[in-house]
Amino acid sequence: MVVNTGTGEVTFGNLDAGKNTAYQKFSKAYRYAFVKLEIDGKTYTIQPIDFVGEEPLKDGCYAYQISVNSSQGQFSNLSLKLIEE
């Protein structure tokens, strides 16, 4: 899995369903991000157009919860929810 919050790609490696990764430090992040991952050999992507009008998140611990809906197309299969921890 690859995540880019606007400051470069960070690779999280393989992750089983329902599992979490360790926190990664980002110099800047927003409530949404670019995400690319592979499930059963198929690539899925969340592609933000830009971050215009968005404010960077304040320092803290955040998680992106990523869900998959396998009945939709490649770009609409993933949903992303920001969780402040």
C-alpha positions as CSV (number, residue, x, y, z in Angstrom):
1,M,0.0,0.0,0.0
2,V,1.2,3.5,-0.9
3,V,0.0,6.7,0.6
4,N,0.8,10.3,-0.5
5,T,-0.4,13.2,1.5
6,G,1.1,15.8,-0.9
7,T,4.7,15.5,0.3
8,G,5.8,12.3,-1.4
9,E,4.9,8.6,-1.3
10,V,5.2,6.4,1.8
11,T,5.0,2.7,1.3
12,F,3.4,0.7,4.1
13,G,4.0,-2.8,2.6
14,N,1.6,-5.7,2.8
15,L,-1.4,-5.4,5.2
16,D,-4.0,-8.0,5.9
17,A,-7.7,-7.0,6.1
18,G,-8.7,-5.5,9.5
19,K,-5.0,-4.8,10.5
20,N,-3.3,-1.6,11.3
21,T,0.2,-0.3,10.4
22,A,2.6,1.5,12.6
23,Y,2.4,5.3,12.5
24,Q,4.5,7.1,9.9
25,K,5.6,10.7,10.2
26,F,4.5,13.1,7.5
27,S,5.7,16.7,7.3
28,K,2.2,17.7,6.1
29,A,-1.1,15.7,5.7
30,Y,-4.7,16.5,4.9
31,R,-8.0,14.8,5.8
32,Y,-7.7,12.8,2.5
33,A,-4.8,11.5,0.5
34,F,-3.7,9.6,-2.6
35,V,-3.9,5.8,-1.8
36,K,-2.9,3.0,-4.1
37,L,-3.1,-0.7,-3.1
38,E,-3.4,-4.1,-4.6
39,I,-6.0,-6.7,-3.6
40,D,-6.0,-10.2,-5.3
41,G,-3.8,-8.8,-8.1
42,K,-6.0,-5.8,-8.9
43,T,-4.8,-2.2,-8.3
44,Y,-7.2,0.2,-6.6
45,T,-6.6,3.9,-6.2
46,I,-8.0,7.0,-4.5
47,Q,-6.8,10.0,-6.5
48,P,-7.4,13.4,-5.1
49,I,-7.4,16.2,-7.7
50,D,-5.7,18.7,-5.5
51,F,-5.7,20.0,-1.9
52,V,-6.9,23.6,-2.8
53,G,-8.9,25.0,0.0
54,E,-7.8,22.3,2.4
55,E,-6.0,23.1,5.6
56,P,-3.1,20.8,6.7
57,L,-3.9,18.7,9.8
58,K,-2.6,20.0,13.1
59,D,0.2,17.9,14.7
60,G,-1.1,14.8,16.2
61,C,-1.8,11.1,15.6
62,Y,-4.2,10.3,12.8
63,A,-5.2,7.2,10.9
64,Y,-6.7,6.7,7.5
65,Q,-9.3,3.9,7.6
66,I,-9.6,2.5,4.1
67,S,-12.6,0.4,3.1
68,V,-13.3,-1.5,-0.1
69,N,-16.6,-2.0,-1.9
70,S,-15.9,-4.8,-4.4
71,S,-19.1,-4.1,-6.5
72,Q,-17.8,-0.8,-7.9
73,G,-15.2,0.2,-10.5
74,Q,-11.4,0.6,-9.9
75,F,-11.6,4.2,-8.7
76,S,-14.8,4.1,-6.7
77,N,-14.0,0.9,-4.8
78,L,-12.0,2.5,-2.0
79,S,-13.3,4.9,0.6
80,L,-11.1,6.8,3.1
81,K,-12.1,8.0,6.5
82,L,-9.8,10.2,8.7
83,I,-9.6,9.1,12.4
84,E,-8.0,11.4,15.0
85,E,-6.5,9.3,17.7
